């Protein structure tokens, strides 16, 4: 009981200013997701209001958080949402979402390298060179990478839809902007972790935060429970304590991080779902 009381005391003593900034970075990321999605849809000759795209993303976050396996329901809801609200064919919206994930893999890979560099005692040049080579190989073998990505995301597309993805590759301005937005989104993810740690007076190194962010992503991908409940929390606590963060801080940091990224986001997503016609869209999707 004393231990539990100590954890709750730590949470109560967290800085509200840093917590508010953590919320701000999370929802700024959501808006940037919407902007990126809008640009990719334009790249395949379609368009949708940014407001509807952001609503679809918020509702999909709730759906991901309450359905087993990562993104098992949210991505389907996103496709159905833009199909209903912006008259975009499901196949086209599926292509746009898969392409987003492909572009997102580049900053994730860079973030992974930063995390590795954290342990290299300044000798990170080989890892940086390996990263550049990896990105170059992806670009050179783009067709192979796209097909492999489609298998990883378990997405079936027609040859016509696949051709649209290949066409997107030649839109250099679009790709650069989308990769930049993806990078900012992941930077904001690291910044959110920094702010939550600072709320408890703990100033973690940026390299360590990159490692924690990647670990969080991996735990989410392998999680089979709704929203990764139990698995992500245990993984994050374990990662923090492994790198020397006391349990007295690791647990409160994890609880606040999950409050921002899971509890609050689920509540917001549910509100959007209930007030924007999302329930009807989901029912129509399930009936198909």
C-alpha positions as CSV (number, residue, x, y, z in Angstrom):
1,X,0.0,0.0,0.0
2,X,2.9,2.4,0.8
3,X,4.4,1.6,-2.6
4,X,1.1,2.2,-4.4
5,X,0.6,5.4,-2.4
6,X,4.0,6.6,-3.4
7,X,3.2,6.0,-7.1
8,X,0.0,8.0,-6.9
9,X,1.8,10.8,-5.0
10,X,4.3,11.0,-7.8
11,X,1.5,11.2,-10.4
12,X,-0.3,13.9,-8.4
13,X,2.9,15.9,-8.2
14,X,3.5,15.8,-12.0
15,X,3.9,19.2,-13.7
16,X,0.6,20.1,-15.3
17,X,2.4,22.4,-17.7
18,X,4.5,19.6,-19.2
19,X,1.5,17.3,-19.2
20,X,-0.5,19.9,-21.2
21,X,2.4,20.2,-23.7
22,X,2.4,16.4,-24.0
23,X,-1.3,16.5,-25.0
24,X,-0.6,19.3,-27.4
25,X,2.2,17.3,-29.2
26,X,0.0,14.3,-29.4
27,X,-2.9,16.1,-31.2
28,X,-0.6,18.1,-33.3
29,X,0.7,14.8,-34.6
30,X,-2.9,13.7,-35.4
31,X,-3.4,16.9,-37.5
32,X,-0.1,16.3,-39.3
33,X,-1.3,12.7,-40.0
34,X,-4.3,14.2,-41.7
35,X,-2.3,16.7,-43.7
36,X,0.0,13.8,-44.9
37,X,-3.0,11.7,-45.8
38,X,-4.5,14.6,-47.8
39,X,-1.3,15.1,-49.8
40,X,-1.1,11.4,-50.7
41,X,-4.8,11.3,-51.7
42,X,-4.1,14.3,-54.0
43,X,-1.2,12.4,-55.4
44,X,-3.6,9.7,-56.7
45,X,-6.0,12.3,-58.0
46,X,-8.4,12.4,-55.1
47,X,-9.1,14.9,-52.4
48,X,-11.0,15.1,-49.1
49,X,-11.5,17.8,-46.5
50,X,-8.8,17.9,-43.9
51,X,-11.5,18.1,-41.2
52,X,-13.0,14.7,-42.3
53,X,-9.6,13.1,-42.5
54,X,-8.7,14.2,-39.0
55,X,-12.0,12.9,-37.7
56,X,-11.4,9.6,-39.5
57,X,-8.0,9.3,-37.8
58,X,-9.3,10.1,-34.4
59,X,-12.1,7.6,-34.7
60,X,-9.7,5.0,-36.1
61,X,-7.5,5.5,-33.0
62,X,-10.4,4.6,-30.8
63,X,-11.2,1.5,-33.0
64,X,-7.5,0.4,-32.8
65,X,-7.6,0.8,-29.1
66,X,-10.6,-1.5,-28.6
67,X,-10.0,-4.2,-31.2
68,X,-7.5,-7.0,-30.9
69,X,-4.2,-6.8,-32.9
70,X,-2.6,-3.5,-34.0
71,X,-4.7,-1.5,-36.5
72,X,-7.2,-4.4,-36.9
73,X,-10.2,-2.1,-37.1
74,X,-8.9,1.5,-37.4
75,X,-7.5,1.3,-40.9
76,X,-10.7,-0.3,-42.2
77,X,-12.7,2.5,-40.6
78,X,-10.5,5.1,-42.2
79,X,-11.1,3.6,-45.6
80,X,-14.8,3.4,-45.1
81,X,-15.0,6.9,-43.6
82,X,-13.4,8.7,-46.7
83,X,-15.4,6.4,-49.0
84,X,-18.6,7.6,-47.4
85,X,-17.7,11.3,-46.8
86,X,-15.5,12.1,-49.7
87,X,-16.6,9.5,-52.3
88,X,-13.2,8.0,-52.6
89,X,-13.2,4.3,-53.7
90,X,-12.0,2.0,-50.9
91,X,-9.2,0.6,-53.1
92,X,-7.8,4.1,-53.6
93,X,-8.0,4.9,-49.9
94,X,-6.3,1.6,-49.1
95,X,-3.5,2.5,-51.5
96,X,-3.1,5.9,-49.9
97,X,-2.9,4.4,-46.4
98,X,-0.4,1.7,-47.4
99,X,1.7,4.4,-49.1
100,X,1.6,6.5,-45.9
101,X,3.1,3.5,-44.1
102,X,5.8,3.0,-46.6
103,X,6.9,6.7,-46.3
104,X,6.6,6.4,-42.5
105,X,9.1,3.6,-42.5
106,X,11.9,5.9,-43.5
107,X,11.9,8.2,-40.4
108,X,11.2,5.1,-38.2
109,X,14.4,3.6,-39.7
110,X,16.3,6.8,-39.0
111,X,15.0,6.9,-35.5
112,X,16.1,3.3,-35.0
113,X,19.6,4.3,-36.1
114,X,19.6,7.2,-33.7
115,X,18.7,4.7,-31.0
116,X,21.6,2.5,-32.0
117,X,23.9,5.5,-32.1
118,X,23.0,6.2,-28.5
119,X,25.0,3.0,-27.5
120,X,27.9,3.5,-29.9
121,X,29.9,5.9,-27.8
122,X,30.1,8.4,-30.6
123,X,31.2,5.8,-33.2
124,X,27.9,6.0,-35.1
125,X,29.3,6.8,-38.5
126,X,29.0,3.1,-39.7
127,X,25.4,3.1,-38.6
128,X,24.7,6.4,-40.4
129,X,26.3,5.0,-43.6
130,X,24.3,1.8,-43.3
131,X,21.2,3.9,-42.9
132,X,22.0,5.9,-46.1
133,X,22.7,2.7,-48.0
134,X,19.4,1.2,-46.7
135,X,17.4,4.2,-47.9
136,X,19.2,4.1,-51.2
137,X,18.4,0.4,-51.7
138,X,14.7,1.1,-50.9
139,X,14.6,3.7,-53.6
140,X,16.4,1.7,-56.2
141,X,14.3,-1.4,-55.5
142,X,11.1,0.5,-55.0
143,X,8.9,-2.0,-56.8
144,X,10.2,-4.9,-54.6
145,X,9.9,-2.8,-51.5
146,X,6.3,-1.8,-52.3
147,X,5.2,-5.4,-52.9
148,X,7.0,-6.5,-49.7
149,X,5.3,-3.7,-47.7
150,X,1.9,-4.8,-49.1
151,X,2.6,-8.4,-47.8
152,X,3.7,-7.0,-44.4
153,X,0.5,-4.9,-44.1
154,X,-1.6,-7.8,-45.5
155,X,-3.2,-5.6,-48.0
156,X,-4.5,-6.9,-51.4
157,X,-4.6,-4.3,-54.2
158,X,-5.4,-4.6,-57.9
159,X,-2.8,-4.1,-60.6
160,X,-4.4,-0.7,-61.3
161,X,-4.1,0.4,-57.7
162,X,-0.6,-0.9,-57.5
163,X,0.3,1.2,-60.6
164,X,-1.0,4.3,-58.7
165,X,1.5,3.6,-55.9
166,X,4.3,3.2,-58.5
167,X,3.3,6.6,-60.0
168,X,3.5,8.2,-56.6
169,X,7.2,7.3,-56.5
170,X,7.9,9.8,-59.3
171,X,6.2,12.7,-57.4
172,X,9.4,13.9,-55.7
173,X,7.9,17.0,-54.1
174,X,5.0,15.0,-52.6
175,X,7.4,12.3,-51.3
176,X,9.8,14.8,-49.7
177,X,6.9,16.7,-48.0
178,X,5.3,13.5,-46.8
179,X,8.6,12.1,-45.4
180,X,9.2,15.5,-43.7
181,X,5.8,15.3,-42.1
182,X,6.4,11.7,-41.0
183,X,9.7,12.7,-39.5
184,X,8.1,15.6,-37.6
185,X,5.4,13.2,-36.3
186,X,8.0,10.8,-34.9
187,X,10.0,13.7,-33.5
188,X,6.9,14.8,-31.7
189,X,6.5,11.3,-30.4
190,X,9.9,11.5,-28.8
191,X,9.2,15.0,-27.6
192,X,6.0,13.8,-25.9
193,X,8.1,11.2,-24.0
194,X,10.5,13.9,-23.0
195,X,7.8,16.1,-21.7
196,X,6.2,13.4,-19.7
197,X,9.5,12.5,-18.1
198,X,10.2,16.2,-17.4
199,X,6.8,16.3,-15.7
200,X,8.4,14.2,-13.0
201,X,11.7,16.1,-13.0
202,X,13.5,13.5,-15.1
203,X,15.6,14.8,-18.0
204,X,16.2,11.7,-20.3
205,X,18.8,11.8,-23.1
206,X,17.3,12.2,-26.6
207,X,19.1,9.0,-27.8
208,X,17.5,7.0,-25.0
209,X,14.1,8.5,-25.8
210,X,14.6,7.4,-29.4
211,X,15.2,3.8,-28.1
212,X,12.1,4.0,-25.9
213,X,10.0,5.3,-28.8
214,X,11.1,2.4,-31.1
215,X,10.6,-0.1,-28.3
216,X,7.1,1.3,-27.8
217,X,6.4,0.8,-31.5
218,X,7.6,-2.8,-31.5
219,X,5.6,-3.6,-28.4
220,X,2.5,-2.2,-30.1
221,X,3.1,-4.2,-33.3
222,X,3.4,-7.5,-31.5
223,X,0.6,-6.9,-29.0
224,X,-2.5,-9.1,-29.5
225,X,-4.6,-7.4,-26.9
226,X,-6.9,-4.4,-27.7
227,X,-4.7,-1.3,-27.8
228,X,-1.8,-3.5,-26.6
229,X,-3.2,-3.3,-23.0
230,X,-0.8,-4.9,-20.6
231,X,1.9,-5.6,-23.2
232,X,2.8,-2.0,-24.0
233,X,2.7,-1.0,-20.4
234,X,4.9,-3.9,-19.3
235,X,7.3,-3.3,-22.1
236,X,7.6,0.4,-21.5
237,X,8.2,-0.1,-17.7
238,X,10.7,-2.8,-18.5
239,X,12.6,-0.7,-21.0
240,X,12.7,2.3,-18.6
241,X,14.0,0.3,-15.7
242,X,16.5,-1.6,-17.9
243,X,18.1,1.8,-18.7
244,X,18.3,2.8,-15.1
245,X,15.1,4.7,-14.5
246,X,13.9,3.8,-10.9
247,X,10.6,1.9,-10.7
248,X,9.2,4.8,-8.6
249,X,9.5,7.0,-11.8
250,X,9.1,4.3,-14.5
251,X,5.6,3.4,-13.5
252,X,4.2,6.9,-13.2
253,X,5.8,7.9,-16.5
254,X,4.3,4.8,-18.2
255,X,0.8,5.5,-16.7
256,X,0.8,9.1,-17.9
257,X,2.1,8.2,-21.3
258,X,-0.6,5.7,-21.7
259,X,-3.2,8.1,-20.3
260,X,-2.3,10.5,-23.1
261,X,-1.8,8.0,-26.0
262,X,-4.5,5.4,-25.0
263,X,-7.1,6.6,-22.4
264,X,-7.6,10.2,-23.5
265,X,-7.2,9.4,-27.2
266,X,-9.9,6.6,-26.9
267,X,-12.3,9.0,-25.2
268,X,-11.8,11.7,-27.9
269,X,-12.1,9.1,-30.7
270,X,-15.3,7.7,-29.2
271,X,-16.8,11.1,-29.0
272,X,-15.9,11.7,-32.7
273,X,-17.3,8.3,-33.6
274,X,-20.6,9.0,-31.8
275,X,-21.1,12.6,-32.9
276,X,-19.9,12.4,-36.6
277,X,-21.8,9.4,-37.9
278,X,-19.0,7.0,-37.3
279,X,-21.2,4.3,-35.8
280,X,-23.3,4.1,-39.0
281,X,-20.1,3.9,-41.1
282,X,-18.7,1.1,-38.9
283,X,-22.0,-0.8,-39.0
284,X,-22.1,-0.5,-42.8
285,X,-18.5,-1.7,-42.9
286,X,-19.2,-4.8,-40.8
287,X,-22.2,-5.7,-42.9
288,X,-20.2,-5.9,-46.0
